Amino acid sequence: MTEKKSFFRHFQEGAHKMSNLACTSVRTDDVDVPWYASIVHNCIHDDKLSKLKVTLRKFSKQQRTTIVNHKINGSGALFISSLKGRVHIVNYLLDDCGADKELKGIYEVELDHSRHEVSPLWCSAVANKLEVVKALVEHGADINSASDTQSTPVRSACFMTNISIVKILVENGANIHKPNINGGTCLINSVQSEELCVFLLSKGVDVNAKDNSGNLALHYAIREGRLDTVKVLLKYGSDHTAKNDFGDDALQTAALRGYKSIVKYILETTDQTLEKSAHAYELLGANLVDEVHDIVGGLAMWQESMKIRYQDENNPLLKELPSDTNYAYLHAREPNSLQELHRIIDPDDVYMQALLIRERILGPCHKDVTFGLMYRGAVYADTHRYQRCVDLWKYTYILRHRKNDPLTHECLFTVQALVKLFWEMQVELESGTTEEKVKVEDAQEVFEMLVAQIISGQESLKNSKGKNKGNEDFQLLLQLSLHVIHLMARLDKTSPQNFEFRKAVHHLILQDPRGQEGGSLLHLSVDPKISLTSEEFYSPFPTLSVVEILISCGIDINAVDSKRNTALHNSIKFLTYSELQNEGILDCLLQNDAHVDIHNAEGQSALILLQHAGLPVCPLQYQTLKCLAAESIMKHKLSYEGEVPVCLLPFIQMHG
C-alpha cells in the first residue's frame, strides 16, 4: 500500500510539473495559431465552453489573445460567438482571453446575400442576442461601431425591430441621429413599428431628416403601407409637403402605391388643394388599373376625381390637357367630364388613360411614368401584339434619352429591351410564326437615338476617366448598335430610310468609338462573342452584311485595338478558314485593302496567322512593294526617321 501510494503521489507530482511546464514553455512562435483557432471556432459552433477552456488552458493570456483574434473565413472567435448568442463563451473570450472587442467579422445579409464588415456588437444587435449585447456593452464595446456602410448597431437593430436591444443601446449612449452612407436614419429604419417610432421620437430624433434621395421617414412609412406609423409621424410634425428627388410628397406617394386608407387619412388631416386631391384619386385609379388589374375600381376612383373637379359646376377645375395626341397612347385623350369618362369602356382605352394620367401629373421623366410604359409594353409583347409594345418602348426610350444621361441603367435597359424585341420579331417573321414586321422607320429611329447615346456616352467616359462599369455599359451600347445594323441589313434595302440609315452609320464611324479592349466597330463585328449580349442571344455574329456596311460607310479597315490587332487579325483568330470563306468575311476584308502584314504587339502579322493555320493565301496577291519595303526596314532595324517623309512614318511602323 505504501509503495502504491508513493508511486501515485510521484505520478501526480510529475503530472502537475508537466502541466505547469506546458503552461509556461509554449512560445508564441511555436503555436500553430490557425490550427488552434479552428479548434476554438469548432467549440463555439458546438457550444462547448469546457472543451474550449481545456484547449486554451496551456497557453498564456497573450497567446490565447492571438489565437482567438485569428480570423477564419474573415471572422474572429468573439464575432462568431456573438452572432450565435453564446454569452457564456463571449464572457470567457473577453475575460480570460483578452479578445478584441472591436475585431470585425463578415456578416452576410440573408435577404440579398450581401456581405459586410461589422463589429461583434453590431452583429449581435442585428441577430437579436440581447444578453450578448449587454455583455459587450458592459465590457466597453464601442456603442457606435459602424459597418462598412456606416450603419451603427442601433440603426441596424431598428431595421430588425429588435426593440429591447435598441433601448439598451440608447440607454448606454448610442447615437440615434447618425445616418448611414445613403442617409438612412434610425427613424427611417423603424417605420414598420409604431412602438419603435414613438420611442425614437420621444428621444428627440428629427422627424423630418431626409435620406440621400430626399425621402423622409414618412415616405418610407407610406411605402410600407403603415397607416399606424403614418399617424404617429404626422402627429410628431412630419412635413407632409416635403418632396423627394422624384417630386413625390406624402399624398402623391400614397396614391402612387395605391394605399386608399392612407390617402384618405392625409386628405382628412392635412390641408390640400382641390387639384392635389383630384390628382390623388386619379393616381389611385391608375394604380388599381395597372397594379391590381381592377378596371372597375380604377374607373370609380376617376369618378371621385371628377366629383372633386366639379364641386363648383359653374367653375369646374378642368384638367390642363395637351393639344396634341401621342401615337404611343393610340392618340387617346383624357376625359374632362363625367360624360366623357363614362364613354371609356374598352380595356385598352382604360390602360391608356392610366398612362396618360401619370404623365400629366408626374411629368414625362418620372420613374413611375416610364416604368408604367415599359410594363404595359411587356403585357402587349406577351400577347404577341408586338407593334404596340414597340410603340410604348420606343416612346419610353425617347423620354429616357432626353435626360441626356447615356449610361444610366434605365436608358440602357430600355434600348436593350427594344433591340431584343426587334430581333425576336424578325426571327418569328422568318420562321412564319408571326406576320408582324419590324418597321424600318422604327429601327431607323432607334438606331439614330442609339448613335446619339453612344456619342454622348463616349464624352461621358472621357470626363469620368473611364470607370470600369462605364466601359462595360459603353461596350453594351456598341454591341447593340451592331445588332441594329445587322437587323437593318435584313430589312427592306430599297426603303427611303436606307440612305438615312447609312448616313447615321457613317456619322457613328466618324466618332471612332472603341470597346473595352480598344476594338473598333469592325473588330467587334468579326467577334462571335457579341452574338451574346448581356448573356442573351440577339443575332448571329460575325455576319458579312455588317462587315460590308461598315466598310462601305468608311470605317478604317486597318485600325488596331489595344493589342495592335486589326480586324483581320481577330477574324483569323476567332474563326476557322471554312467559316470565314462561307461567310465571305476574309475575302471581303482582303479585297478592301486590309493589310496582311501589319504586326500586332506579339510581332505577328495576319499573313503569319494565315500561314500558321495552313490557309491557302498567296502573299504577293495582297502585299505591295511598299509593304515589303516597310517590313524589310522594320525587320532589319534600319534607320528611317529623318530620312523618309513624316507622312510615311506610321505606315513603316505598323509593319514591325
C-alpha positions in Angstrom: 0.0 0.0 0.0 2.8 2.4 1.0 4.7 1.7 -2.3 1.5 2.1 -4.3 0.7 5.4 -2.5 4.2 6.7 -3.0 4.0 5.8 -6.7 0.6 7.5 -7.1 1.9 10.6 -5.4 5.0 10.6 -7.7 2.7 10.3 -10.7 0.6 13.3 -9.5 3.6 15.5 -8.8 5.1 14.6 -12.2 1.8 15.3 -14.0 1.5 18.6 -12.2 5.0 19.6 -13.1 4.4 18.7 -16.7 1.1 20.7 -16.7 2.9 23.8 -15.3 5.7 23.2 -17.8 3.2 23.0 -20.6 1.6 26.3 -19.5 4.9 28.2 -19.4 7.0 26.6 -22.0 4.9 27.1 -25.2 6.3 30.1 -27.0 4.0 32.2 -29.2 6.1 31.5 -32.3 5.8 27.7 -31.6 2.0 27.9 -31.5 0.1 26.7 -34.6 -2.3 29.6 -34.4 -4.6 28.7 -37.4 -4.9 25.2 -36.2 -5.9 26.2 -32.6 -8.1 28.9 -33.9 -10.0 26.3 -36.0 -10.5 24.2 -32.8 -11.8 27.3 -31.0 -14.3 28.0 -33.8 -15.5 24.4 -33.7 -16.0 24.7 -29.9 -18.1 27.8 -30.5 -20.2 26.2 -33.2 -20.8 23.1 -30.9 -21.4 25.3 -27.9 -18.7 23.5 -25.8 -17.2 26.0 -23.4 -15.5 23.4 -21.3 -13.6 21.9 -24.3 -12.7 25.5 -25.3 -11.2 26.1 -21.8 -9.2 22.9 -21.9 -7.9 23.6 -25.3 -6.6 27.1 -24.4 -5.6 26.3 -20.8 -2.0 25.6 -21.5 -1.4 29.0 -23.2 -0.6 32.3 -21.7 -3.2 35.0 -22.0 -1.2 36.7 -24.7 -1.1 33.5 -26.7 -4.8 33.0 -26.1 -5.5 36.5 -27.4 -3.5 35.8 -30.5 -5.5 32.6 -31.1 -9.0 33.9 -30.5 -8.3 37.0 -32.6 -7.2 34.9 -35.6 -9.8 35.2 -38.3 -11.2 32.2 -40.1 -13.3 33.0 -43.2 -13.0 36.6 -42.3 -14.2 36.4 -38.7 -12.7 36.0 -35.2 -13.9 33.9 -32.3 -15.7 36.7 -30.5 -17.6 37.7 -33.6 -18.9 34.1 -34.2 -19.9 33.6 -30.6 -21.6 37.0 -30.5 -23.5 36.2 -33.7 -24.6 32.8 -32.3 -25.6 34.3 -28.9 -23.2 32.2 -26.8 -22.9 34.7 -24.0 -21.0 32.4 -21.7 -18.4 31.9 -24.4 -18.4 35.7 -25.1 -17.6 36.4 -21.4 -14.8 33.8 -21.3 -13.2 35.2 -24.5 -13.4 38.7 -23.1 -12.3 38.0 -19.5 -9.8 35.1 -19.9 -8.6 35.5 -23.4 -8.5 39.3 -24.0 -10.4 39.0 -27.2 -10.5 42.3 -29.3 -14.0 43.7 -28.7 -13.9 45.7 -32.0 -12.4 43.0 -34.3 -14.8 43.0 -37.2 -16.1 39.9 -39.0 -18.2 39.1 -42.1 -21.9 39.4 -41.7 -24.0 38.1 -44.6 -27.4 39.6 -45.1 -29.9 36.8 -45.6 -32.2 38.8 -47.9 -29.7 39.7 -50.7 -26.6 37.8 -49.6 -24.5 41.0 -49.5 -21.5 40.8 -47.1 -20.5 43.5 -44.7 -17.6 44.0 -42.2 -19.1 44.7 -38.8 -18.2 44.5 -35.1 -19.3 41.8 -32.6 -21.7 44.3 -31.1 -23.2 45.2 -34.4 -23.9 41.6 -35.4 -25.3 40.6 -32.0 -27.6 43.6 -32.1 -28.9 42.6 -35.6 -29.2 38.9 -34.5 -31.3 40.0 -31.5 -28.9 38.5 -29.0 -29.8 40.6 -26.0 -27.6 39.0 -23.4 -24.6 39.2 -25.7 -25.3 42.9 -26.4 -25.4 43.5 -22.6 -22.1 41.7 -22.1 -20.3 43.6 -24.8 -21.6 46.9 -23.6 -20.5 46.1 -20.0 -17.1 45.2 -21.3 -16.8 48.6 -23.0 -17.5 47.8 -26.7 -17.8 50.8 -28.9 -21.6 51.6 -28.8 -21.5 53.3 -32.2 -19.1 51.0 -34.1 -20.2 51.4 -37.7 -20.3 48.9 -40.6 -18.6 49.4 -43.9 -21.8 51.3 -45.0 -21.6 53.5 -41.9 -24.6 51.8 -40.3 -24.4 51.8 -36.5 -25.6 48.9 -34.3 -28.6 50.8 -33.1 -29.7 51.8 -36.6 -29.4 48.2 -37.8 -31.3 46.9 -34.7 -34.1 49.4 -35.6 -34.3 47.8 -39.1 -34.7 44.4 -37.5 -37.3 45.8 -35.0 -35.2 44.5 -32.1 -36.8 46.9 -29.7 -35.3 45.7 -26.4 -31.8 45.9 -27.9 -32.5 49.4 -29.3 -33.5 50.6 -25.8 -30.4 49.0 -24.2 -28.1 50.7 -26.8 -29.9 54.1 -26.4 -29.6 53.9 -22.6 -25.9 53.4 -23.0 -25.3 56.4 -25.3 -26.0 55.1 -28.8 -26.2 57.9 -31.4 -29.7 57.7 -32.8 -29.1 60.6 -35.1 -26.3 59.2 -37.3 -27.4 58.1 -40.8 -25.6 55.5 -43.0 -23.9 56.4 -46.3 -27.3 56.6 -48.0 -28.7 59.0 -45.5 -30.9 56.3 -43.9 -31.7 57.1 -40.3 -32.8 55.1 -37.3 -36.3 56.5 -37.7 -36.5 55.5 -41.4 -35.4 52.0 -40.4 -38.2 51.9 -37.8 -41.3 52.7 -39.8 -42.5 49.1 -39.6 -43.0 49.6 -35.8 -45.3 52.2 -34.3 -43.8 51.5 -30.8 -40.2 51.9 -32.0 -41.1 55.2 -33.8 -42.7 56.6 -30.7 -39.6 55.6 -28.6 -37.2 57.3 -31.0 -39.3 60.4 -31.4 -39.6 60.7 -27.6 -35.8 60.6 -27.5 -35.6 63.6 -29.9 -34.8 62.2 -33.4 -35.5 64.6 -36.3 -38.9 63.5 -37.7 -38.0 65.4 -41.0 -34.5 64.1 -41.5 -34.0 63.1 -45.2 -32.0 60.3 -46.9 -29.8 61.0 -49.9 -32.9 60.8 -52.2 -34.9 63.3 -50.2 -37.2 60.8 -48.6 -38.5 61.3 -45.1 -39.4 58.5 -42.7 -43.0 59.5 -43.7 -42.3 58.5 -47.3 -41.0 55.1 -46.1 -43.9 54.5 -43.8 -46.3 55.2 -46.7 -44.5 52.8 -49.0 -44.7 50.1 -46.3 -48.5 50.8 -46.1 -48.2 51.5 -42.4 -51.1 53.8 -41.6 -50.4 53.5 -37.8 -46.9 54.8 -38.3 -48.0 57.5 -40.7 -50.4 58.8 -38.0 -47.5 58.8 -35.4 -45.2 60.7 -37.8 -47.8 63.3 -38.7 -48.6 63.7 -35.0 -45.0 64.5 -34.3 -44.9 67.1 -37.1 -43.6 65.3 -40.1 -43.8 67.6 -43.2 -46.4 66.1 -45.5 -45.5 68.6 -48.2 -41.8 67.6 -48.3 -40.9 66.2 -51.7 -38.3 63.6 -52.5 -36.0 63.8 -55.6 -38.7 62.4 -57.8 -41.1 65.2 -56.7 -43.3 63.0 -54.6 -44.8 64.3 -51.4 -46.7 62.2 -48.8 -50.1 62.3 -50.6 -48.6 61.6 -54.0 -46.5 58.7 -52.6 -49.6 57.1 -51.0 -51.6 57.5 -54.3 -48.9 56.0 -56.4 -48.7 53.0 -54.1 -52.4 52.5 -54.1 -53.0 52.9 -50.4 -56.6 54.3 -50.2 -56.7 54.4 -46.4 -53.5 56.4 -46.2 -54.7 58.8 -49.0 -58.0 59.3 -47.2 -56.3 59.9 -43.8 -53.9 62.5 -45.3 -56.7 64.3 -47.1 -58.7 64.4 -43.9 -55.9 65.6 -41.6 -53.9 68.0 -43.8 -54.5 71.0 -45.9 -54.7 70.0 -49.6 -55.8 72.0 -52.7 -58.7 70.7 -54.8 -56.2 69.9 -57.6 -54.0 67.9 -55.3 -57.0 65.9 -54.0 -58.2 65.3 -57.6 -54.7 64.1 -58.6 -54.6 61.7 -55.7 -57.7 59.9 -56.8 -56.6 59.9 -60.4 -53.3 58.3 -59.4 -55.1 55.8 -57.2 -57.2 54.8 -60.2 -54.1 54.4 -62.4 -52.6 52.1 -59.7 -55.7 50.0 -59.5 -55.8 49.6 -63.2 -52.2 48.7 -63.7 -51.1 47.1 -60.5 -54.3 45.4 -59.3 -55.9 44.9 -62.7 -59.1 46.3 -61.3 -60.6 48.4 -64.1 -63.9 48.9 -62.3 -62.1 50.1 -59.2 -59.9 52.4 -61.2 -62.9 54.0 -63.0 -64.6 54.5 -59.6 -61.5 56.5 -58.4 -61.5 58.6 -61.5 -65.2 59.3 -61.0 -64.3 60.5 -57.4 -61.8 62.8 -59.0 -64.3 64.2 -61.4 -66.7 65.0 -58.5 -63.9 66.9 -56.8 -63.2 68.8 -60.0 -67.0 69.7 -60.4 -67.7 70.7 -56.8 -68.4 74.1 -58.3 -70.3 73.2 -61.5 -70.2 76.8 -62.7 -66.5 77.0 -62.4 -65.1 73.4 -62.7 -61.5 72.6 -62.1 -60.7 71.3 -65.6 -57.5 69.3 -66.4 -54.9 71.1 -68.4 -54.5 68.8 -71.4 -52.1 69.0 -74.3 -53.4 70.0 -77.7 -51.6 67.2 -79.5 -52.1 63.5 -79.1 -49.5 60.8 -78.9 -49.1 57.8 -81.2 -47.9 55.7 -78.2 -51.2 56.2 -76.4 -53.2 55.4 -79.6 -53.9 59.1 -79.8 -56.2 58.9 -76.8 -57.4 61.9 -74.9 -58.2 62.3 -71.3 -61.9 63.0 -70.4 -62.7 66.3 -68.9 -66.2 65.5 -67.7 -68.1 62.5 -66.2 -70.0 62.1 -69.5 -66.7 61.7 -71.4 -65.4 59.3 -68.7 -68.4 57.1 -69.0 -67.7 56.6 -72.7 -64.4 54.8 -71.9 -65.3 51.2 -71.9 -62.7 49.3 -73.9 -59.9 47.9 -71.7 -57.2 49.2 -74.0 -58.6 52.7 -73.7 -58.6 52.4 -69.9 -55.0 51.3 -69.8 -54.0 54.2 -72.0 -55.9 56.5 -69.6 -53.7 55.2 -66.7 -50.6 56.1 -68.7 -51.9 59.5 -69.7 -52.8 60.4 -66.1 -49.3 59.5 -64.8 -47.5 61.5 -67.5 -49.8 64.6 -67.0 -49.5 64.7 -63.2 -46.0 63.4 -62.6 -44.2 64.7 -65.8 -42.7 62.6 -68.6 -39.4 61.8 -66.8 -40.9 60.4 -63.5 -39.8 56.9 -62.9 -43.4 55.7 -62.4 -44.3 57.1 -65.9 -41.5 55.2 -67.7 -42.0 52.1 -65.6 -45.7 52.1 -66.5 -44.9 52.4 -70.2 -42.4 49.5 -70.0 -44.8 47.3 -68.1 -47.8 47.9 -70.4 -45.5 47.3 -73.4 -44.4 43.9 -71.9 -48.0 42.9 -71.5 -48.6 43.6 -75.2 -45.5 41.6 -76.2 -46.6 38.7 -74.1 -49.9 38.6 -76.1 -47.9 38.9 -79.4 -49.1 42.5 -80.0 -45.5 43.4 -80.9 -46.1 46.8 -82.6 -48.0 48.1 -79.6 -45.0 47.1 -77.5 -42.6 48.8 -79.9 -44.7 52.0 -79.8 -44.6 52.2 -76.0 -41.0 51.1 -75.5 -39.8 53.4 -78.2 -41.6 56.3 -76.5 -40.0 55.3 -73.2 -36.6 55.3 -74.9 -37.3 58.8 -76.2 -38.2 60.0 -72.7 -35.2 58.5 -71.0 -32.9 59.6 -73.8 -34.0 63.2 -73.2 -32.4 63.1 -69.8 -29.0 63.1 -71.6 -27.5 60.6 -69.1 -26.5 57.9 -71.6 -25.1 55.3 -69.3 -27.9 55.1 -66.7 -29.4 51.7 -66.1 -32.9 52.8 -67.1 -31.8 54.1 -70.5 -29.6 51.1 -71.2 -32.3 48.7 -70.2 -34.8 50.3 -72.5 -32.7 50.3 -75.7 -31.6 46.7 -74.8 -35.2 45.6 -74.5 -36.1 47.3 -77.8 -33.3 45.7 -79.8 -34.1 42.3 -78.3 -37.7 42.7 -79.2 -36.8 43.7 -82.8 -34.8 40.5 -83.2 -37.5 38.3 -81.7 -40.0 39.8 -84.1 -37.6 39.2 -87.0 -36.9 35.6 -86.1 -40.6 34.9 -85.7 -41.3 36.5 -89.0 -38.7 34.5 -90.8 -39.9 31.3 -89.1 -43.5 32.1 -90.1 -44.9 32.3 -86.5 -45.9 36.0 -86.9 -46.9 38.3 -89.6 -45.8 41.5 -87.8 -42.7 43.0 -89.4 -40.3 45.3 -87.8 -41.0 48.7 -89.4 -37.9 50.1 -91.0 -38.7 53.6 -89.7 -38.9 52.2 -86.1 -35.5 50.5 -86.4 -34.1 53.6 -88.0 -35.3 55.9 -85.3 -34.0 53.7 -82.6 -30.6 53.4 -84.3 -30.3 57.2 -84.6 -31.0 57.6 -80.9 -28.6 54.8 -80.1 -25.9 56.6 -82.2 -26.5 59.8 -80.2 -26.4 57.8 -77.0 -23.0 56.3 -77.9 -21.6 59.7 -78.8 -22.8 61.2 -75.5 -21.6 58.1 -73.6 -18.2 58.5 -75.2 -18.0 62.0 -74.0 -19.2 61.0 -70.5 -16.5 58.3 -70.3 -13.8 60.9 -71.2 -15.0 63.1 -68.4 -15.1 60.3 -65.8 -11.7 59.0 -66.8 -13.1 55.6 -67.9 -14.7 53.9 -64.9 -14.9 50.1 -65.4 -18.7 49.9 -65.1 -19.0 52.8 -67.6 -16.7 50.9 -70.0 -18.9 47.8 -69.7 -22.0 49.8 -70.4 -20.4 51.6 -73.4 -19.4 48.2 -74.8 -23.0 47.1 -74.5 -24.1 50.1 -76.5 -21.6 49.3 -79.3 -22.8 45.7 -79.4 -26.4 46.8 -79.6 -25.6 49.2 -82.4 -24.1 46.3 -84.4 -27.2 44.2 -83.8 -29.4 47.0 -85.2 -27.1 47.3 -88.2 -27.5 43.6 -88.7 -31.3 44.0 -88.4 -31.4 46.8 -90.9 -29.4 44.7 -93.4 -32.2 42.1 -93.2 -35.0 44.6 -93.7 -36.0 46.3 -97.0 -32.8 47.7 -98.5 -34.8 49.7 -101.1 -36.7 51.7 -98.5 -36.3 55.5 -98.3 -34.7 55.1 -94.9 -31.8 53.2 -96.3 -29.8 56.3 -97.3 -30.5 58.0 -93.9 -29.5 54.8 -92.1 -26.1 54.7 -93.9 -25.6 58.4 -93.1 -26.2 57.5 -89.4 -23.7 54.6 -89.6 -21.1 56.9 -91.2 -21.7 59.5 -88.5 -21.1 56.9 -85.9 -17.9 55.7 -87.6 -16.5 59.2 -87.7 -16.6 59.2 -83.9 -14.4 56.1 -83.8 -16.0 54.6 -80.7 -13.9 51.9 -79.1 -14.9 48.8 -77.0 -13.3 47.6 -73.7 -10.2 46.2 -75.5 -9.8 49.1 -77.8 -11.5 47.4 -80.7 -13.4 49.4 -83.3 -16.9 48.5 -84.6 -15.2 46.4 -87.3 -13.2 44.5 -84.6 -16.5 43.8 -82.8 -18.3 42.8 -85.9 -16.0 39.8 -86.6 -16.2 38.6 -83.0 -18.6 35.7 -82.4 -18.9 36.6 -78.7 -21.1 39.6 -79.4 -23.9 37.2 -80.6 -24.4 37.0 -76.9 -25.1 40.5 -75.4 -25.6 40.6 -71.6 -25.6 36.8 -71.7 -28.6 36.7 -74.1 -28.6 35.7 -77.8 -29.6 38.6 -80.1 -28.3 37.8 -83.6 -25.6 35.7 -85.1 -22.1 37.2 -85.5 -19.8 37.5 -87.4 -22.0 38.4 -90.3 -20.8 39.5 -93.7 -23.6 42.0 -94.2 -22.5 44.0 -91.2 -18.8 44.0 -92.2 -19.8 45.2 -95.7 -22.0 48.0 -94.3 -19.2 49.2 -92.0 -16.6 49.2 -94.8 -19.0 50.9 -97.3 -19.6 53.6 -94.7 -16.0 54.4 -94.4 -14.6 52.5 -91.4 -10.8 52.2 -91.1 -10.2 48.6 -92.1 -6.7 48.7 -90.7 -7.4 50.2 -87.3 -5.8 48.4 -84.4 -7.0 47.6 -80.9 -5.1 47.9 -77.7 -3.0 44.8 -78.6 -2.4 46.2 -82.1 -4.6 43.6 -83.7 -6.5 44.6 -86.8 -10.0 43.2 -87.6 -8.2 40.8 -90.0 -6.0 39.5 -87.1 -9.1 38.9 -85.0 -11.2 37.3 -87.7 -8.5 34.7 -88.3 -8.1 34.1 -84.6 -11.8 33.7 -83.9 -12.9 31.6 -86.8 -11.8 28.6 -88.9 -10.9 29.2 -92.6 -14.0 27.4 -93.8 -16.3 29.6 -91.6 -14.6 32.7 -92.9 -14.9 31.6 -96.5 -18.5 30.5 -96.1 -19.3 34.0 -94.8 -17.1 35.7 -97.3 -15.6 37.8 -94.5 -12.0 37.0 -95.1 -12.3 37.7 -98.8 -14.3 40.9 -98.1 -11.5 42.2 -95.8 -8.7 41.3 -98.2 -10.5 42.7 -101.2 -11.0 46.0 -99.4 -7.3 46.5 -98.8 -6.9 45.0 -95.3 -3.1 44.9 -94.8 -1.9 41.3 -94.2 1.5 42.4 -92.9 0.6 44.8 -90.1 2.3 43.4 -86.9 0.5 43.2 -83.6 2.0 43.6 -80.1 3.2 40.0 -80.3 5.0 40.6 -83.6 2.5 38.6 -85.6 1.1 39.7 -88.9 -2.2 38.5 -90.3 -0.2 36.8 -93.0 1.7 34.8 -90.4 -1.5 33.7 -88.7 -2.9 32.6 -92.1 0.2 30.6 -92.9 0.3 29.0 -89.4 -3.3 28.0 -89.9 -2.5 26.4 -93.2 -4.8 28.6 -95.1 -4.1 28.9 -98.9 -3.3 32.6 -99.3 -0.7 33.9 -101.8 1.3 36.7 -100.1 2.1 38.6 -103.2 -1.6 38.8 -104.1 -2.0 41.2 -101.1 1.4 42.6 -100.4 2.7 45.7 -102.3 6.3 46.6 -102.9 5.7 49.5 -100.5 4.6 47.0 -97.8 7.6 44.7 -98.5 10.0 47.7 -98.2 8.4 48.8 -94.9 8.6 45.3 -93.5 12.2 45.0 -94.5 13.1 48.3 -92.8 11.5 47.2 -89.5 12.9 43.6 -89.8 16.5 44.7 -90.2 16.1 47.7 -87.8 17.2 50.2 -90.5 17.3 53.9 -89.6 14.5 55.7 -91.3 13.4 58.6 -89.2 14.5 61.9 -90.7 15.3 60.0 -94.0 11.7 59.5 -95.3 8.7 61.9 -95.4 7.0 62.2 -92.0 3.7 61.0 -93.5 5.3 57.6 -94.1 6.4 57.0 -90.5 3.1 55.4 -89.3 3.0 53.2 -92.4 6.5 51.9 -91.8 6.0 51.4 -88.0 2.9 49.3 -88.4 4.9 46.8 -90.4 7.0 45.7 -87.5 
